[in-house]
Amino acid sequence: MTFKKRYLRLVHLLFIVLLLIQLLPDKLSGDTYAQYVVWFAVGVEILTLIVSSFIKKPIGLTLFVDIVSFIYGLLIAWTLATAKFNLLKPALFPPPGRVFWQLIGDYEKIITNIFSSVGIILQGYLLAAAAAIILGLLLGSSERLGNVATYISKFLGAIPPIVYIPYGIALLPTFRSVSVFVIFLATFWPVLAGTMSGVMNVDKKTIDSAKVLNVGKITMLFSVILPASLEMIGAQSGLGYYIKNYSDLGDYTRTLVGLIVIGIVIVVISFVFNKIQKYLLRWKH
């Protein structure tokens, strides 16, 4: 790519605009901590320049700079509507600098809650995935059982997991175990249905070829049917508690901090799972 395509983009103009509007006088009383917005923007801009130097594919670079452009645009609109023109209620919509300042002040608490939330999600997801994949393989290998189980899983999967929260609280010992239980239910039924569908739609020629080679039943399930069906498979701690606790207290600066961190964590987890999916399905290519 040419120098122009790599570095002369709208995203850098938005960065300059974001810095310039920090020079406008504040109409909001109290410290708006504008310097934190500047530091954040400079850090993002340095990262953007570094990434722009290494990304080889134009489509990948365009996607990245478009995301950064959205972040800059959001910060520009947010700063103007709060600190500079005071168009929104400060109690509900604090300026971005104040949110970044609070994020740094609460970083230890936030990191602890991230690990707590991710731990709950992974525990519930891995338990559900393991149980659903094994059960889905067994049920899907029988057409009769698979057809019946498909309708049962659709019925039970249509019930929102939060409906089971009162039962979880009554039956399980801790709020953490209730959270894991809800994640388990949210994951189990879709993975079970997807696994059964994948198994029941495996090309019969693949199974027949394995039978000719005298492949055993266990090997057939986990080494033949499972890989062939993969492409068919679609508390008092944690970030949720952090947000709920501070929103109940009317501390909307910390509430926004929690929402931003949750968004970042979800994006990172989605990126990691996409990479894992591509690795597991690399045989397709």
Contacts in CASP RR format, 6 or more apart in sequence:
PFRMAT RR
TARGET T0000
AUTHOR 0000-0000-0000
METHOD contacts of the structure
MODEL  1
MTFKKRYLRLVHLLFIVLLLIQLLPDKLSGDTYAQYVVWFAVGVEILTLI
VSSFIKKPIGLTLFVDIVSFIYGLLIAWTLATAKFNLLKPALFPPPGRVF
WQLIGDYEKIITNIFSSVGIILQGYLLAAAAAIILGLLLGSSERLGNVAT
YISKFLGAIPPIVYIPYGIALLPTFRSVSVFVIFLATFWPVLAGTMSGVM
NVDKKTIDSAKVLNVGKITMLFSVILPASLEMIGAQSGLGYYIKNYSDLG
DYTRTLVGLIVIGIVIVVISFVFNKIQKYLLRWKH
1 56 0 8 1.000
1 58 0 8 1.000
1 61 0 8 1.000
5 58 0 8 1.000
5 61 0 8 1.000
6 52 0 8 1.000
6 53 0 8 1.000
6 61 0 8 1.000
7 49 0 8 1.000
7 52 0 8 1.000
9 65 0 8 1.000
10 65 0 8 1.000
10 69 0 8 1.000
11 48 0 8 1.000
11 65 0 8 1.000
11 66 0 8 1.000
11 68 0 8 1.000
11 69 0 8 1.000
11 72 0 8 1.000
12 45 0 8 1.000
12 48 0 8 1.000
14 69 0 8 1.000
14 72 0 8 1.000
14 73 0 8 1.000
14 76 0 8 1.000
15 41 0 8 1.000
15 44 0 8 1.000
15 45 0 8 1.000
15 48 0 8 1.000
15 72 0 8 1.000
17 72 0 8 1.000
17 76 0 8 1.000
18 37 0 8 1.000
18 41 0 8 1.000
18 72 0 8 1.000
18 73 0 8 1.000
18 75 0 8 1.000
18 76 0 8 1.000
18 79 0 8 1.000
19 38 0 8 1.000
19 41 0 8 1.000
21 76 0 8 1.000
21 79 0 8 1.000
21 80 0 8 1.000
21 84 0 8 1.000
22 34 0 8 1.000
22 37 0 8 1.000
22 38 0 8 1.000
22 79 0 8 1.000
24 84 0 8 1.000
25 84 0 8 1.000
26 32 0 8 1.000
26 34 0 8 1.000
26 83 0 8 1.000
26 84 0 8 1.000
27 83 0 8 1.000
27 84 0 8 1.000
27 85 0 8 1.000
27 86 0 8 1.000
28 82 0 8 1.000
28 83 0 8 1.000
28 84 0 8 1.000
28 86 0 8 1.000
28 90 0 8 1.000
28 95 0 8 1.000
31 98 0 8 1.000
32 82 0 8 1.000
32 83 0 8 1.000
32 95 0 8 1.000
32 97 0 8 1.000
32 98 0 8 1.000
33 95 0 8 1.000
33 97 0 8 1.000
33 98 0 8 1.000
33 100 0 8 1.000
33 101 0 8 1.000
34 79 0 8 1.000
34 83 0 8 1.000
34 95 0 8 1.000
34 97 0 8 1.000
36 96 0 8 1.000
36 97 0 8 1.000
36 100 0 8 1.000
36 101 0 8 1.000
36 104 0 8 1.000
37 75 0 8 1.000
37 79 0 8 1.000
37 96 0 8 1.000
37 97 0 8 1.000
37 100 0 8 1.000
39 100 0 8 1.000
40 75 0 8 1.000
40 100 0 8 1.000
41 72 0 8 1.000
41 75 0 8 1.000
44 68 0 8 1.000
44 71 0 8 1.000
44 72 0 8 1.000
48 64 0 8 1.000
48 65 0 8 1.000
48 68 0 8 1.000
51 61 0 8 1.000
51 64 0 8 1.000
52 61 0 8 1.000
52 64 0 8 1.000
52 65 0 8 1.000
55 61 0 8 1.000
55 64 0 8 1.000
75 96 0 8 1.000
78 93 0 8 1.000
78 95 0 8 1.000
78 96 0 8 1.000
79 95 0 8 1.000
79 96 0 8 1.000
80 87 0 8 1.000
81 87 0 8 1.000
81 88 0 8 1.000
81 93 0 8 1.000
82 88 0 8 1.000
82 90 0 8 1.000
82 93 0 8 1.000
82 94 0 8 1.000
82 95 0 8 1.000
82 96 0 8 1.000
83 95 0 8 1.000
83 96 0 8 1.000
83 97 0 8 1.000
91 250 0 8 1.000
91 252 0 8 1.000
92 252 0 8 1.000
93 252 0 8 1.000
94 252 0 8 1.000
94 253 0 8 1.000
94 256 0 8 1.000
98 253 0 8 1.000
99 253 0 8 1.000
99 256 0 8 1.000
99 257 0 8 1.000
99 260 0 8 1.000
102 253 0 8 1.000
102 254 0 8 1.000
102 257 0 8 1.000
103 110 0 8 1.000
103 257 0 8 1.000
103 260 0 8 1.000
103 261 0 8 1.000
106 254 0 8 1.000
106 257 0 8 1.000
109 242 0 8 1.000
110 239 0 8 1.000
110 242 0 8 1.000
110 257 0 8 1.000
110 258 0 8 1.000
110 261 0 8 1.000
112 237 0 8 1.000
112 238 0 8 1.000
113 237 0 8 1.000
113 238 0 8 1.000
113 239 0 8 1.000
113 240 0 8 1.000
113 241 0 8 1.000
113 242 0 8 1.000
114 238 0 8 1.000
114 239 0 8 1.000
114 261 0 8 1.000
114 265 0 8 1.000
116 235 0 8 1.000
116 237 0 8 1.000
116 238 0 8 1.000
116 239 0 8 1.000
117 238 0 8 1.000
117 239 0 8 1.000
117 240 0 8 1.000
117 265 0 8 1.000
118 265 0 8 1.000
118 269 0 8 1.000
120 176 0 8 1.000
120 179 0 8 1.000
120 180 0 8 1.000
120 183 0 8 1.000
120 235 0 8 1.000
120 238 0 8 1.000
121 183 0 8 1.000
121 269 0 8 1.000
123 180 0 8 1.000
123 183 0 8 1.000
124 180 0 8 1.000
124 181 0 8 1.000
124 183 0 8 1.000
124 184 0 8 1.000
124 187 0 8 1.000
125 183 0 8 1.000
125 184 0 8 1.000
125 187 0 8 1.000
127 180 0 8 1.000
127 184 0 8 1.000
128 183 0 8 1.000
128 184 0 8 1.000
128 185 0 8 1.000
128 186 0 8 1.000
128 187 0 8 1.000
128 188 0 8 1.000
128 191 0 8 1.000
129 187 0 8 1.000
129 191 0 8 1.000
131 188 0 8 1.000
132 187 0 8 1.000
132 188 0 8 1.000
132 189 0 8 1.000
132 191 0 8 1.000
132 192 0 8 1.000
132 195 0 8 1.000
133 191 0 8 1.000
133 195 0 8 1.000
133 226 0 8 1.000
133 233 0 8 1.000
135 192 0 8 1.000
135 195 0 8 1.000
136 149 0 8 1.000
136 192 0 8 1.000
136 195 0 8 1.000
136 196 0 8 1.000
136 199 0 8 1.000
137 195 0 8 1.000
137 199 0 8 1.000
137 221 0 8 1.000
137 222 0 8 1.000
137 225 0 8 1.000
137 226 0 8 1.000
138 221 0 8 1.000
139 145 0 8 1.000
139 146 0 8 1.000
139 149 0 8 1.000
139 192 0 8 1.000
139 196 0 8 1.000
140 146 0 8 1.000
140 149 0 8 1.000
140 195 0 8 1.000
140 196 0 8 1.000
140 199 0 8 1.000
140 200 0 8 1.000
141 199 0 8 1.000
141 221 0 8 1.000
141 225 0 8 1.000
143 200 0 8 1.000
146 196 0 8 1.000
146 200 0 8 1.000
149 192 0 8 1.000
149 196 0 8 1.000
150 193 0 8 1.000
150 196 0 8 1.000
150 197 0 8 1.000
153 189 0 8 1.000
153 192 0 8 1.000
153 193 0 8 1.000
153 196 0 8 1.000
154 193 0 8 1.000
156 189 0 8 1.000
157 189 0 8 1.000
157 190 0 8 1.000
157 193 0 8 1.000
161 182 0 8 1.000
161 183 0 8 1.000
161 185 0 8 1.000
161 186 0 8 1.000
162 182 0 8 1.000
164 181 0 8 1.000
164 182 0 8 1.000
164 185 0 8 1.000
165 178 0 8 1.000
165 182 0 8 1.000
168 177 0 8 1.000
168 178 0 8 1.000
168 181 0 8 1.000
169 175 0 8 1.000
169 178 0 8 1.000
172 178 0 8 1.000
172 181 0 8 1.000
174 235 0 8 1.000
175 235 0 8 1.000
175 236 0 8 1.000
176 235 0 8 1.000
176 236 0 8 1.000
176 237 0 8 1.000
178 235 0 8 1.000
179 235 0 8 1.000
190 234 0 8 1.000
191 233 0 8 1.000
191 234 0 8 1.000
194 232 0 8 1.000
194 233 0 8 1.000
194 234 0 8 1.000
195 229 0 8 1.000
195 232 0 8 1.000
195 233 0 8 1.000
197 232 0 8 1.000
198 228 0 8 1.000
198 229 0 8 1.000
198 232 0 8 1.000
198 233 0 8 1.000
199 225 0 8 1.000
199 226 0 8 1.000
199 229 0 8 1.000
201 229 0 8 1.000
201 232 0 8 1.000
202 225 0 8 1.000
202 228 0 8 1.000
202 229 0 8 1.000
203 228 0 8 1.000
206 224 0 8 1.000
206 228 0 8 1.000
207 220 0 8 1.000
207 224 0 8 1.000
207 225 0 8 1.000
210 220 0 8 1.000
210 224 0 8 1.000
211 220 0 8 1.000
215 223 0 8 1.000
215 224 0 8 1.000
227 283 0 8 1.000
230 280 0 8 1.000
230 281 0 8 1.000
231 281 0 8 1.000
231 284 0 8 1.000
235 241 0 8 1.000
239 258 0 8 1.000
239 261 0 8 1.000
239 262 0 8 1.000
239 265 0 8 1.000
240 258 0 8 1.000
240 262 0 8 1.000
242 254 0 8 1.000
242 258 0 8 1.000
243 255 0 8 1.000
243 258 0 8 1.000
243 259 0 8 1.000
243 262 0 8 1.000
246 252 0 8 1.000
246 254 0 8 1.000
246 255 0 8 1.000
247 255 0 8 1.000
END
